[in-house]
Structure formats: structure tokens, C-alpha cells
Amino acid sequence: MRSIGSALNLLLVSPLYFVWTVVALDLAQTPCTTLVQGKFFGYFSSFAVFPLNSSLCSWIIQNPDPRRYTLYMKILKPSGVCDHQHIRTYQFDSFLESTRTYLGMESFDDVLKLCDGSTRFAFLQSNKQFLQMKQTAPPGVDTWPMRWKPAKAQERDFSVEYLVVGNRNPSKAACQMLCKWLDACLAISSSSHPCGIMQTPCSCSGGEVLDQASEILGFTRKKEDCYKDGIYLENCVSSPKDSNGAEFLGGWNSWSAWGDCTKDCGGGLQTRMRSCQPLPNEGLACEGVLEEGRLCNRKACNTNGRYNSRSQSLRSTDNRKREDPDELQHYGYPAPQIGDPAAEEWSPWSVCSTTCGEGWQTRTRFCVSSSYSTQCSGPLREQRQCNNSAVCPVHGTWDEWSPWSLCSSTCGRGYRDRTRTCKPPQFGGNPCEGPEKQTKFCNIALCPVDGNWNEWSSWSSCSASCSNGTQQRTRECNGPSYGGAECQGHWVETRDCFLRQCPVDGKWQAWGVWGSCTATCGGGTQRRDRVCYGPFFGGETCQGPKEEYKQCNDRRCPEPHEICDEESLGPVVWKETPAGDAAAVRCPRNATGLILRRCILDEEGIAYWEPPTYIKCVSIDYRNIQMMTREHLAKAQRGLMGDGLSDVLQNLVEISQDGTSYSGDLLSTMDVLRNMTEIFRRAYHSPTSGDVQNFVQIISNILSEENREKWEEAQLIGPNAKELFRLVEDFIDVIGFRMKDFRDSYQVTDNLVLGIHKLPANAATDITFPMKGWRGMVDWAKNSEDKVTVSKSILSSGLSVSDDSSVFVVGTVLYRNVGNILSLQKNSTVLNSKVISVTVKPFPRSLLTPLEIEFSHLYNGTTNQTCILWDEND
């Protein structure tokens, strides 16, 4: 950092001691920060503070007390043109490190305009505690430092002078410099480049000080004191002024030096002269003497000596009009001379004092007499006018400046201007010199300023040396100020980073499936392999074997009589198969899957074929519906909304009414109904009354007598009566709780009647099933002796009405022939009558009154007085 030049050292007017402090602040997280404290003036070059080989440096000056001092700055802009403006200038009150927030921040970028070369200088005024010039990286610039257009480094340099001036009684030296800055600032000001100095505590000749400035700053001016050329003067005498307050431009000039003495001895005379500057357009003379004299060389002379002497008369003039010739002689102006024998002849007239307009010519004479003779009479000098006919050029002159205009903004930074008019030149005179308009910034009130973010800092280094890591970058909040809103968003941002791959050791993948046995019987071996994944990027290889073996088919080989021979049944050929195994062939072309046929031993140990089973065969139509339902379920599990589900149910109703071709069709239908129930649980689809009717109709269709044999085959590995009951109960649970309000739903089909009742616990009524007179009630369910009564007393949870569990769903199902088709889990009794299923959700806490179920005793012409009751729960 360079110190201030010798010229600035002249500003020291008292023995002040300041400290130049350079410390590393974490203010705004810059790598290099220069803090200036305790200096009232100074200078620096941008190369010293912002070196070419560094980045994101910062220069900060601290105002010792913003209430007592104001900071002014003069910037000499770079001669080159920069690609991007990378030096930002702010003033602020303080900085909060915890939230990276500047308080009271105000930008000076629009005042300085460093990259605008239309003006060579920029000036600003700061009244906050800190003023900062900060190096920033522009958005989108990847490389740093930035490239400037000029090739010479000197064209990138700019310099800064700063001056801290007291608001009360500023020093003369500080005011001298500040007034020069103000003159230069206003001289280059324009509407696009207003002057950044808004007011000063000094009284500058241009009158730029606001009238109220002294009152604002607490400055009182003494009557006997005054300012001149920006310097504070004591006991000064003001120039005489006319009634309008304007200073006179006319009057006496200074006296000339004393002339030579007229005698070397015996007493001589010295004279000196002064000239009169007439008042413009008045033609008045000055009051007082034009010439004065004093005695000199008074020592005695020899008697033979003879010396010349000059008249000691003193001439005077008054301010009367020169056009009054009658009294000119009375007041000392020359008059025509009659002649004097003691006077010398007049000298020739001098050259006219002006080449145009009114001028004067003079001539002189000396009085020749002895020391004791009578003095000459008459004046020693004469004047006359000359060149009255020639016209002088009149130069253009400025009128007084107009008052400063009002601030263009009622709050925040605005500008005001003033103008003056040029009286045009005449007779070839020069035009007016200087600006016609001056503009400067103003700030009459503080506007609420919302906080705004600075540019993001550079990303930090990656947190991990290899593989995935994180990087951070931060930004500072400017403000808020004067009641503005806080910055919105986060001051820190994180992103993933990846420098290089970390070494990865090899890792065994899961073992593959065992291969086929080398022998079908009598002992063989199977092999399985595994694959080593890796290593990568220099990691370790996998440890351990790649292959594994085990024994297989240890059983003895079957004897010839223990093997089912190859057999042809129509187009299907069953190949030779040992007892205990099953042979498989493809299902017919209208279905998918396999037909299975087992080879078993009879009581004598002879192998024979069982009838083929079609449990793994599913018709194409049923298979398509099954796949569509699974797709809808997958969408519902992802939280999506869908349509077309009602069409799927309707298609299944139509297909199931035509019967089933294989036992696998029944298993496929059960899978579709289970998936439909899961879909109804979600918001994917809201079941309609038509969906409920189709669901019950499908169950009725698969319980038809035509499917009895297929059910017997399906139950070998598939559902029984328990699973059918659970499917219907889950359906009742879902539909009941998704029903709006409290209402009942009845579904009547050929093979079952279903009723769903949604009741509040505290307002429940007895439920009688089936409902008599229900439309469409089938004959087999109309018998008055078949009924179920559910007492309202069991629908009590003991909880408040507002609780969800205070709502009960009761489902009652009357099956016509389920006992004849499906086997029961815990009761092997052959049923040839109806089956009642009652579901209550949620489960009652106590059964104070049992269910009343009443069947007719007459069925198929027989009488049975035994009622069988069992529980299919686990």
C-alpha cells in the first residue's frame, strides 16, 4: 500500500497521529482484506489492493464516527475498458457473521461506474460506518482473474483518494481539497453522470452547500468570520456590496512602487500612482487621489548646486460624471493651459489605452525652477479620450445559477440539477465557457430496502478425496435496511461432487442355480457357479472358490415296473416317467400353462398314470383379465389415479357366465377378485354400485353347479371354503367403510344373497336378513323361516360417537350351495343346505346377545333338526 504523496501532507494542520492498519478480516470470506482505520486522508492504487495474481480481495475503510465525520472519495477510472465490472463498492453499517448479512447496505456501483469511460473521474460521499470496495467474480465467468480488453497492465489500474471531513468546523486544508473536488465533480456532471457529492460542511465559492447544511451539521458562523475560496478566515472584511448584495467590480487598483527622488540633496520628492477602474456602464470616477508624494534626500546641498524639481501638488478626483466639463478642472482633471514660463513643454500624447471603445491618452511636463523660486502653476499631467468610434467585442457571460431543483426521488437516491443562461457574445466576442447544467445525487429520506443476495461464492473443495462427496458455497445478504424484508432463501448451498473413483474390492455375486444332475438316479453331482464383481480401480480380487458341487439323485434307480410307460392320449404324448414324478405338457392352444400328470405306484408296487390335471391351465380370456387387474393394482400402489376398472369387472362377469374351461380359470378368477379388493382400498378407484353388483355376480357365477368338478381339482392346491369366506369378508369390510353416510346395500344372485349395513353404534337397530320384499329376491331366499337377526346390543364399543370405531359394518351372506362344492377346513360334515356367514367390523368388545339364525327344517323333502355351528378362524 502506497502512502499519500507530499502534496497531501500539506493537509496536516495539527500534530495528529494515525495508524494504518492491515488485518485479515473474515468479512465476506475474502482471502485478502485491507482494513483502514484512523486515517483522515489517503491514496492507493488498485494494483496495490487488488493484485493481478489474486482474486476476491477487499478494501474497507472505517468511519471513526458517522455522526461527526463524512467520508468523501475521488476515483481516477482505468483508461482501458473492462469486459465485466468486477469491483463492487458498498457502504454499510455492520456485518453479521452468523447469518452472513450486511446491515444497512447501499451500493455505489451506479455512482462510480468504473467501467464507464465517458468520464475520467468519479466522486462519492459516504455517511455510514464502513465503505468497501470488493473484488467479485461475475456470473458465468469460469476463469479468474478476468481478462480485460487492453493488453497493457497500466490501462487496468485505477487510483483512489479518500478524505474524512468533520461535520463541525472542518479544517481549512480539508475544505480546500473538498471544494476542488466539488468543483470538478459538478463540472463533469450530467443527467447520466450526476455528481456523487451531495453536500459538504465547507462553504465553497460555487455555493454548492445547501442552505440548511450548517444547521444539519450543527455549524454556526460568526458575524466577524467569513469563508473565501473554501478556506475559513478570521476577522476578514467583506467586499462592499450594493443593495442587491452583489460585490463591486470597480474601484482603485493597488498603489505602484515609490518612484526615484527628484533631488540628491536639499530635499526632493518621491511619488507613486494608482489607477481607477471605473464602474461598468456608469462612467464614474473613484473618490480619492490619483498620485501622492513624500519628501526625500533632505540633507543640505552646495551653494553652487542647481537641480530640477517636480511639483509637489497632489491631484484628486471625485465620482462626478466626466461629462461635466465645467467642473473637471476644479477636481484635478486637466484643463487647457494658458502657458507658464517656468514649465517645460508638454510631452507628445501617449498611445491610446485601448484599441476599441473609450480609451485615454496622457501627456506630462515638468516644472523647471530653482529651489527658492516660485513653483509652477497648473497640472503636470493631462488626459483626453480617444478611439470613441471603434466597437469592442463583447464576450459571452453567464447569468447566476438557478436554485437547485427538488430531489427527483422522495426517498432513496435521486438527483437534482441547476442551470444557468449564457448572455450571447457580441461583435465577435468569445462564447461562454463552462457547463450550462450541473447535476448531483441527493437523498432526502431513507426508503425501506428489502434484503437481496450477493453473488454466490466459489464452490469449496470436495469433502471426499474419492467417490461421492459434497461441496458448499455461500452468499451474503445485503440488508434489509430501514424496515425492508429479509432475504428469502438459504445463505449456504450444497451439491454433490466426484473427484475420482475409490478403489473397490471384488465382491462375489449370489450363487447361480444348481445345474442339472449328472444322473437321474443312483447318485450324481450338480454344479453351480458364482461371478466376481470387480475389482475396480485397483481394488483386491475376490477370495474363495468360483465353483461349488454337491451330490444329487441319491435314490436308487427305479425298476422297469416302477416306470410309467409312454402313453398317447389324442394329440398329447406322455413320456416315460418314474413313479413319484410328474410329467408336463403344454396346455391346449386356447390356454396358457401346463397340463400335469403324475406317475404313482399301486398297492402292488406297479407304476401307473393318474388322470391329468388342468390346475395350471388358464384360458386366454381369463389370463388377459388377470394381467390387466395386476397392472391396475401396480398403479394403485404407486398412488396413481386410473380408469377402466369397471370395464374389467364387467368383462369378467360376461366370461364367467359362459363357464370355465379349466380349474386354473377358477384360481385366476379368485386372484382377480383379491386384487380388486386391494384396489378398492385405495383412492385409485371409487367403487360404484355397479362394481359391487358385478363383484357379487362373479362369485355367484364361479359357485355354479357346472364348476363342481373343476372346484374339486382346484382344491388340491388352491382355495377352499375358508379362503372364499375371507375374500367376501374383506370385500364387505372395504365396501362398507367406503360407503357414504349410513345406508344398506343388498345384492341378490342365483347362488348367494349379500347384505351390507353401515350403522352408528349409538343409533343402531336390529338387523333382519334377508330383507323381505326386496326387489329381485330369488325364490330360494324368500322362505320366511330362513332369517338372521343381529341385535343392536352387540354393536357397542363403549367409545364416544366421534371416534371412528363407533361406526359398525355388518355383512350377512346367505350361500345356497357352497357346502356342496367347497370342502370345509374344520368340519368335514357333508352339507346339503344353505350356509350363513355374518361379519361384524370392527369386532365387538362383547357379545351380550348372541346372533339368532333360523333355517327352515324342510329341505329337498327331508327333515333335519340339527344346526351345525363352527368357526373357520385360525
ZAKOL-367984 format. One record per residue (C-alpha): x, y, z. Coordinates in steps of 0.1 Angstrom, whole numbers, plus 5000, padded with zeros to 4 digits. Each point is the difference from the previous one (the first is absolute). Example, Ala and Ser with C-alpha at 12.3 -4.5 7.8 and 13.67 -1.06 7.14 Angstrom:
REM ZAKOL-367984
512349555078/501450344993/
//
This chain:
REM ZAKOL-367984
500050005000/501550334990/500050305024/498550334991/502150244978/501850305012/497250234988/497549845023/502450035029/499350384999/496549915014/501549945034/499150305021/500549855035/502249725014/497649724994/501149645002/498249744979/500549624996/500049824967/498649665010/500049704976/498249705016/498549684986/496350025005/497549734994/497750264987/498349854970/502549715001/502650164977/503549864998/501650345003/498450305018/501550345007/498450205029/500850375003/499350155034/501050345016/501050174967/498450334989/501450004965/502049764978/500649864966/500449664984/500449834967/497849714990/503149794992/501050045037/496749895014/498749774972/503249834986/499849844965/500949665014/497449995027/496249975001/497150115022/502050265020/498350285020/500850355011/498150155030/500250345016/498450065034/498450335008/501050085037/496650155007/497350044973/498350265021/503150235001/501749924967/499249954963/502149804976/500750134965/501749814972/501550104967/500749724974/502150034969/498549734978/502049754979/501050124965/499149664985/496549864996/499349695021/498049704988/498149975032/499650225031/501849795026/500550275027/496950075021/499750295024/497750015031/499450195032/498549825029/499550045038/501249655012/500349644990/498549705018/502349704996/497549755013/497550064972/502350154974/497950325000/501050364993/498050255019/499150334983/501849914968/499850244971/501849954967/502150284983/500449824967/497550234982/502050305014/503549894992/499449814967/503649884999/499649844966/498450314984/502850194983/497950314990/501250175031/503649995013/499250055037/497249905024/499250145035/497949875028/498950095035/499549745028/498450055034/500049645013/502649835022/501649794973/500750054963/501249704981/501549934965/499749634993/501349784973/497349764987/499849744973/497250084975/497449734993/501049764973/503750085001/501949675006/503550135000/501550255024/501650264999/497950144972/501350114967/499950374991/500050134965/503150225002/503349814997/501950245022/499749945038/500250385006/496750054982/498349785026/501250205030/497850255018/500850225030/498050115030/500450315022/497950025032/499350285024/498349995034/498650345009/498550115033/496350114999/500750295025/502850264994/501949814972/503650104995/501050254974/502249754982/497349744998/497550254987/502550124974/500449654986/496349915004/498950324982/502449924971/498449654998/496650155000/500850254972/501449714979/497049785009/497550264989/502050094969/499749654986/496549935013/497149924976/496649835002/501749674993/502950075024/498850205030/502550135024/500449755029/500850285026/496650105013/501050265026/503150125019/500650165034/502250254982/498950334984/501349974965/500050294975/497649834977/497350015026/499449624999/499549995037/496349955008/498550295019/499149775029/503349825001/501450205028/496949945021/500049634992/503749975010/499750235030/502350264985/499550375010/501850274981/501350315019/499150344986/503650115000/501249684982/499649914964/501149744974/501950074968/501049754974/499049725023/502450125028/498750105035/501250365007/499950195033/499450385004/499650044962/498450314984/497449934975/500150184966/497650304997/496749894986/497150184984/496549995012/499549664982/502949845017/502349994970/503750095004/501350304981/502349934970/501450364999/502250215023/503750095006/502749774989/503149955023/502650285004/503149984978/503549995016/501550335011/501950174972/503550155000/500750315021/500150334980/503150125017/503149855014/500150265029/498350305013/496749835002/498349824971/496749834992/499049644994/496649914985/497949694994/496849964980/496949784998/497449964973/496350015002/497849724987/496750164990/496749835009/498549834969/497550214981/500250285025/503050214990/500650115036/503550095013/501449875032/500150215031/503550095012/503450094987/501649864968/503550085011/501750075034/503550115009/502450015029/503350205008/503349844995/503850085001/499750295024/503750065006/501550344991/501650064965/502950224989/499250364992/501049954964/497749714995/497050034976/497349734998/496849944983/496949955021/496549864994/496850155013/499049865033/496350064993/497849705005/497149954977/496649855009/496849914983/496549945011/497249784988/498350264979/499249954964/502950064976/497550164976/499950315023/502850204984/499350315020/501249855033/502649764988/502850255006/498750075035/500449635009/503549954986/499349904964/502250174974/498750314984/501450194970/503250185011/500650374994/503749955003/502550045027/503550144995/501449775027/498649684986/501549774974/498249924968/497449725000/501249664989/498349834970/496649835006/500449645010/498649714981/496349955006/499449765029/497549794980/499749904964/496250015001/497450185019/500850285024/503650045009/502450275014/503150184989/502450185024/502850254997/502350145028/502350295006/502550115027/500350325019/503650164996/500850245028/502750055027/499649895035/498950345012/498050114970/496350014997/498449664991/498449954967/496250034997/497849754983/499849624997/503049784992/497849754980/497250014976/497549744987/497649984970/497749754986/500949804968/498649744976/496450075008/498749874967/501349645000/497849725015/501649745024/499149634999/497749905028/500649665014/497249775012/499350015037/498149765022/497050105021/499849885035/499349635007/496349915005/499149855034/500549625003/496949814989/498049785023/501449645004/498749774973/499249745026/498050045033/502149735016/503249824991/502650124975/498850264976/501550304982/499550384998/501450244975/500450384994/500550204968/501250344989/499550214969/502850144978/499750364988/501149954964/503250174988/499950304977/502350164975/502149684996/500449935037/500849665015/497149775010/499449905037/502349755014/498949725024/496949785004/496550134996/498649735024/501349835031/498549695016/500749835033/498649715020/497650065029/498549795028/497350195020/498649695017/500749635005/497949754981/499249655014/502449784982/499449624998/502949775005/501549874968/502749734995/503450064987/501549774975/500949655011/503549945011/502249744983/499349635008/502149865028/502349714996/498449654999/499549845034/501249664988/503249934982/498349724980/496549884991/497150225010/500550315021/498450345005/500950364993/498750325015/499750364990/498650305019/498650344992/499450315021/496850195005/500050374993/497750145026/497250025007/500150385008/497550235015/497249755005/500449804968/499349634996/502649735008/501849824973/498049694989/501949674996/503149845014/503450165004/501749674995/499649754972/501349654997/500649784969/501549654994/503549974986/502149724987/503850034996/500949644991/498949645006/501049855033/501649654998/497349735001/500949655011/498449714981/496849865014/498449674993/496650014985/497349755011/500549644991/498249904968/497449734999/501249645003/500549834966/498349684990/501149695017/502449784981/497849705007/496349965004/500449745027/502749805018/502050315010/501350284980/501550365004/498750354995/502150314994/499350365005/502250314993/500350355013/501550314984/502550245016/498850364995/503250204998/502550095011/500050364987/502550295002/502749805016/498049805026/500649655013/498849694981/497349775014/501149735024/498649654999/498949744975/498150084968/498249674997/498249775024/498849644997/497549785019/498649654998/496649944984/497549734991/501249765026/496949794999/500349674983/499149974964/496449884995/499449654987/498249964967/496749935016/500450335020/499950214969/496950124982/500349924963/499650254973/496350064992/498150194974/496650165007/498850174969/502550264989/501849995034/502949765005/501049925036/503749905001/501449725022/500150135036/501249835032/497649955028/499850305023/500650264973/497650194979/500150054963/499050334984/498850104965/498750344987/496450095004/497750024970/500350294977/497250195016/501850015034/503450075015/501949785025/500749635003/497949685004/501449795028/499849625004/501649805028/501449654999/499349815032/500349645013/497049795008/499749775030/502049734983/502850254990/499150024964/500350354984/496950154983/498950344988/497550225019/497550204980/501550334987/499250325020/499450344984/500550205031/502950194983/498050074969/498450344997/497850104970/501350294979/497050225009/500449955038/503850054996/499550344983/497750125027/502449885027/502950194985/497950324996/499049995036/503649965011/500950314980/497350205017/501249885034/503650114992/498750354991/497950025031/502949905022/502050294985/497350255010/498850064964/496450064988/498549774974/497049914981/498649704981/499749785031/496349974997/500449874965/502349735012/497449885025/497250004974/502249804976/500649745028/496349975007/499349934963/502849744998/499149825032/496449974990/501149784971/501749775024/503649895005/502149774978/502749915026/500449995037/502750274995/497350244989/498549985035/503350075016/500650294976/496550145009/500849985037/503250194994/498250284981/497450045028/502850035026/501850264980/496750194994/499550025038/503550145005/499350264973/496850105017/501950075032/501950294983/498950324984/500949874966/496349924993/496850075018/497849694997/496550064987/496849805007/500649844966/503449885011/498649855031/497349824981/502549864975/502449895027/497249805017/498749874967/503549864991/500149805033/496549874992/501249894965/503049805013/497849835026/497749864973/499549624999/501849984966/503350085018/499649735027/502649764984/502450284993/499850125036/500949655012/503150014979/500950365009/499749925038/503049764996/502350305001/497650295000/497350175021/497549835023/496950145017/502150195026/501750204973/496750084982/498550125033/503150225007/499850154965/496450105005/500650135035/502850234988/497850124972/497250095025/502550185023/501450224971/496650084984/498350065034/502450265012/500250174966/496250044998/498950355005/497850085030/498049725016/498249784976/499449644990/501049804970/498349684988/501349784972/497949704989/501349734976/499249644991/502549855025/500350265028/498350305016/502350275016/499050285023/502350295012/498850225028/501950315012/498750115034/501050245028/500549825033/497850245020/497150004975/500049644988/496949794994/499449634998/501049854966/497849744984/501349804970/498949944973/497950314996/496549904991/498650164969/503450094986/499850054962/501449714981/500049765030/500449654987/497749725009/502549805020/500650305023/496350105005/499049745026/498850185031/501649735022/503550094988/501250315018/502950155020/499450255028/502950225012/499150185032/501150365004/501349935034/503149834986/500950324981/501550185030/503650105002/499850205032/501750304982/498850354992/497950064969/502850214984/502449705000/500449814967/499449675018/496550115009/498949914964/499349634994/499849824967/497949685001/500249764970/497649714997/500449744972/497649714993/501749744978/497749764981/502449714992/503550085012/499949705023/499549774971/502950144980/502850105023/501449795029/500150155034/503250035021/498849915034/496749824993/499949714976/496349955003/498349994967/497750294997/497150004976/498350315012/500650375002/503050175018/499850335018/503050235005/499950305023/502850265002/500250295025/502750264996/501550125023/499749695022/497650075029/501650025034/497449775015/497149784987/497350075025/497349864977/500849714976/499150004964/496649854992/500149784969/496949814989/499949764970/497049814986/500049635011/498749884967/502649974972/499749784970/497149825016/502049895030/500050115036/503150095020/499750145035/503850045005/501750344997/503849984995/502050305012/503850034996/502750274998/502350014970/502550245016/503549895006/
//
